[in-house]
Amino acid sequence: MVDDSDDEPSTAKKTPAPAKPRKSALLSSSDDETAPKKSTSVPAKKARASLSAKMDVDSDNEQPQRSAQKRKKPSVLLSDSSDDDGDQPPTKKKAVVTSSTSKSKPKPKPRVSMPAKMKDDEDFIMSSDDDEKLVAVTSDEDESIKMSVVSKAKAKTKGAAKKAVANDNEDEPISKPKPKAKALAKKVKDEDGGAESKSKGTTTEGSKKPNWAALQAAKARGPVAPGSKTVPDGEENCLLGLAFVFTGELSSFSRDEAIDIAKRYGGRVVGQPSSKTDFVVLGEDAGPSKLAAIKKHGLKTLSEDEFLNLIATRKGKGKGLDEKTKKKMEKEQEAIKAAAKEMDKKEKEAMKEAKAAGGSSKVIDPSSQLWTTRYAPQSLKDICGNKAAVEKLELWLKEWPQSYKSGFKKPGKHGMNMFRAVLVTGSPGIGKTTSAHLCAKLAGYTPIELNASDTRSKKLVENGMNIKQHSTTNSMGSMITDRSCLIMDEVDGMSAGDRGGVGALNALIKKSKIPIICIANDRQAQKLKPLMSTTFSLSFVKPQASMVRSRIMSIAYREKMKIPANVIDQLIAGAQSDIRQVLNMLSTVKLRSDSLTFDEGKELSKMNEKYSIMSPFDLTSKILGPYLFSHTARETLSDKMELYFQDHSFMPLFIQELKMLQLMDKAASSISDGDLVDSLIHGPEQHWSLMPLHAVCSTIRPASFVYGTGAHYGGPNSMSFPQWLGQNSKQNKLNRQLGDVQVRMRLKVSGDKHEIRQSYIPALHPHIVGPLVEEGSSAVDKIIERMDEYFLSKEEWDTIVELGVGDKKDELILKKIPAATKTAFTKKYNSSDHPIPFHKATDLGKAPKKLAAEQVPDLEEAFDFDEAVEDASEDEKNKKDPEDIANDKLIQASKKKATTGKVKAKK
Amino acid sequence: MSLWVDQYRPRSLEDLHYHQELSTRLKSLASSGDFPHMLFYGPSGAGKKTRITCTLRQLFGPGVEKLKIDQRVFLSPSKRKLEINVVQSNFHIEITPSEAGNYDRVVIQELLKEIAQTQQVDLSAKQRFKVVIINEADSLSRDAQAALRRTMEKYMSNMRIILCANSTSRLIAPIKSRCLLMRVAAPSAEDMQTVMQHVSRRVGFDLPPDVASKIIDDSGGNLRKAILCLEALKMQSPDLSGSLTIAKPDWETYCQKVADLIISEQTPARVMEVRQKFYELLSHCIPPTVILKTVADRVVERVDEAIKADVMHWAAVYEVRMRTGSKKIYHLEAWVVKVMSLYKHFFYGMDFD
């Protein structure tokens, strides 16, 4: 243990100014240093740490405490890396940390940053190395060791999470509020620290379960100093062979950054902890399922600082690895070299051949070719991934002549021999075209390729592909023989200029005498529908990064580029396994330098990033998840808005699904604002330029109020598909039905739809629905009479029942009506004739069934003879008015029941 | 049998029981031969439609009561079919353009032009013009109202327009200025008392005045509601004695339940519950403004004096937003959350803002 505290103060004091610029450099990651060392300032973090420490003991006082802390804030930083000792920063840091720990002096002012999240579980006192009031400046090593031992023991009993902490507790700096720290320091002195870690352990126990108040407080504490920690300059590949899982929120790095760090040093990052995981890096609010997994597998856990420390101290390349891994790596290396050598050889042979064959013709120097051409696979085994698909394709081509002879009746091994053509689909850059050419060549065919650069209209396809069994020269200028194979590339690109092309191609396929391979990106495309039935669909999937890696590595090796495996992985991931893109990126880099660092690689792949479409569900969890708005998040407002634009009509609905009272208020009113904006956008004036505002109001702002982990907004499954869609269509349907009811009743009633719903339906309910419940089938006649009075049919009766809410809800009511009654009602209704106010326009085509009203006993109608001229021939029962109904219906389909009589009757 | 409210509806201007002054005015207008465009406005259940029908009868005679319903199909600019129900007699036509939603302009333009360009062919008709009644005029879109402006002037010789609305606030000024405004106020308690006594006499029973006033209190100036209520009550207890409880419509009871939910607990989970209920109401065709009003009334009844004003204030704020916006549920919910947080803050005596 070195006691550095003497010289440290000066460093610490000096560093503040330089620290700033560096920090910003880190954020933008634009500096050249591969592992920038930064001194860090720790503003809010301090406040936060002390606050939470305090909260453990006495949460009531949280408010005052906070403000007290804030006042102290300005005094900052512990910097471990001074400018002058850049060569060995990691060790130095370590020394510093340990030394201070051993002293375990709480020191008040300059507070060291500590991972706020971890501190709950493992608070170990960490003293920063400052000069002030060191109570026990020179504590000896023995004491520190003892302390760590005791705390280790203690920690063990507390569970897995603590275990890891105990091991590394020296680098877990914790700052404490002054008074407490002092007291603790005393305690430590008195009882060698064991007691202290115990007392701490117990106080923190209670706060383990995240509660709302704590979260609130955490939020209020503000950002936890992003970038407040230095990434140590570890040895290259020091994490090689280790698998990490990150969970929870780290205090100074966002998740992505942390993952980047791990990858930068060769580590592997996986999503879920398993028995193969080496370390779990725990952050604040770690997911419960991950914690459970940690326990189950007994995994080692690391805090953020421990993680950094691991990087700083672990031995670099190979040294920290066991034999097996080492051997594996060596083997890989060998393979790469061998592959590169082979490539070399082949290329030379090809050149020689070309020279021999071509003679006078100029031989192209491979080094002047595009890499994508130069390193195109020469044999099937060079193709990365999709082995099975490629084999199928080759087999199909080989057997094609036999299939042709047999008339495509024999399915063959893969059922492919029934088809004259194959449709190869898959995302760009994964070798579809290459494989097709290669397979054709290997099967002894001469590929003829037509791609989007050729016009492929109906006419041209028909004429150009005029294939004779004997060789002819077609309009494409190439010879077509029975050993030709047509490769139609980019079929989905047959667009405006190629009118009818797909249809012609399809026709061609049906009678083709040579195999045809069609290539497209999207199998679902509408355009390709015709091809679905005539071609065998073969889909290519993106090869996994590991498959692509070795190939890229050998190419890089051959080009004498020094690119570490992790950088290659990153490029591949960034390009989404698009091999062509990776090669292009590399060849661009090659122009500038022979090596590529992790950061450069990242930038490069970011620049070449492809946009991917996310589903609304992914988007919602992304927006409301714990990371997007957390203080460590690096996304800018535009990045967040980008998410909205992924699906601008749905996002607000999803966001509306989730909320929380205090903040819900703000969120809800913001959503309400958003709706106003929305109506401007979709209203008559169509202010589409307001979409960014809508994005903020309807999605980003509400989400910024209510973001958090799933458990807090109303249950584990609180994210659901917006009900609005279903509810809205239900509303529309019922509204339409209500409209029907109103129109039918209109002849009797003056009210509009709303009046019908709000007054008449409740009033009619006891007349036309109630009796069925109470009196059963005996009431049916009465009900039908009442319905006829208002021209309501059985359909409208259903609507009226359906429109009920609360205790009149349709399900409840229908349950109460015995099935026999229902049947009696329906039967009775259907067996009799009913007055109809009019025919719907849509019904006009059909022969009207119900011709007349018969049992309308209106007294008033008795006077209505003035226009009763012709009797409806078919209805024997019209005593009164129905004649006009009958004849009108047949003639003009719109009819009314005369109401004139009523007035007269009354008077 | 029809419900009483329909059966005993007055059919001529003389039969009307209240707003006598208005009736006289309408009568003289109808007989003057110089009949203007008119805009009838007033709360529902005040008698607007009844007065319009009576006026028409005055104008054209009993022929206007011979109604038929037609279903007309219009094509929206995007070639969507819009079905509009048209109620007409030989002398007038009645449309509800709001049935066409955003395309009401198409309906107004086409239908009005068609009618306006057709001369009255019945030589025996009392008037040279036809009347177009436009229901729910306050829900006409801006475009439709603009389309109406010129038409109203241009085709004055062939056509008169009668607009029927609940409030004039959503009508543009040019329309209002082209119409004779007829305000049909809600009847006073005495007026309603008279009408109800009249109805009960026609039906043939005796209505105790205290029962009548109870119903009137409950109906809030909506005569239609009062008469429907009277009939329901009569059905419940034929002698109208004893303690009568006026059954509230299902949706009203439901709204009150929602209000009670809001008061009894203020949590996010409860908000979700309330949202569910709102969806239920909305999908069952209860207009959002009615929901907001009913729920707010009930909430105000139950909360402390100190926050009543706030609750109403926010209800007003969100009501406006609801009218402007397109997804009503957002605003209803925003209001609920606002009320919950107001209530909770009041309850704990703190102010977080």
Interface residues (C-beta under 8 A of the other chain):
Chain A: Q656 K659 M660 L661 Q662 M664 D665 A667 A668 S669 I671 S672 G674 D675 L676 D678 S679 H682 G683 P684 Y713 G714 G715 S718 Q723 W724 Q727 N728 K730 Q731 L734 N735 L738 G739 V743 R746 L747 K748 V749 S750 G751 D752 K753 H754 E755 R757 Q758 S759 Y760 I761 P762 A763 L764 H765 P766 H767 E785 R786 E789 Y790 E802 L803 G804 V805 G806 D807 K808 P837 F838 H839 K840 A841 T842 D888 S894 K895 K896 A898 T899 T900 K902 V903 K904 K906
Chain B: M1 S2 L3 D6 R9 R11 S44 G45 K49 T50 T53 P62 G63 E65 K66 L67 K68 I69 D70 Q71 R72 V73 E83 N85 V87 T96 E99 N135 E136 S141 R142 D143 N222 R224 K225 L228 C229 E231 A232 M235 A247 P249 D250 W251 T253 Y254 K257 Q266 T267 P268 A269 V271 M272 R275 Q276 Y279 E280 L281 L282 S283 H284 C285 I286 P287 V290 Y318 R321 T324 G325 S326 K327 I329 Y330 H331 E333 A334 V337 K338 M340 S341 K344 F352
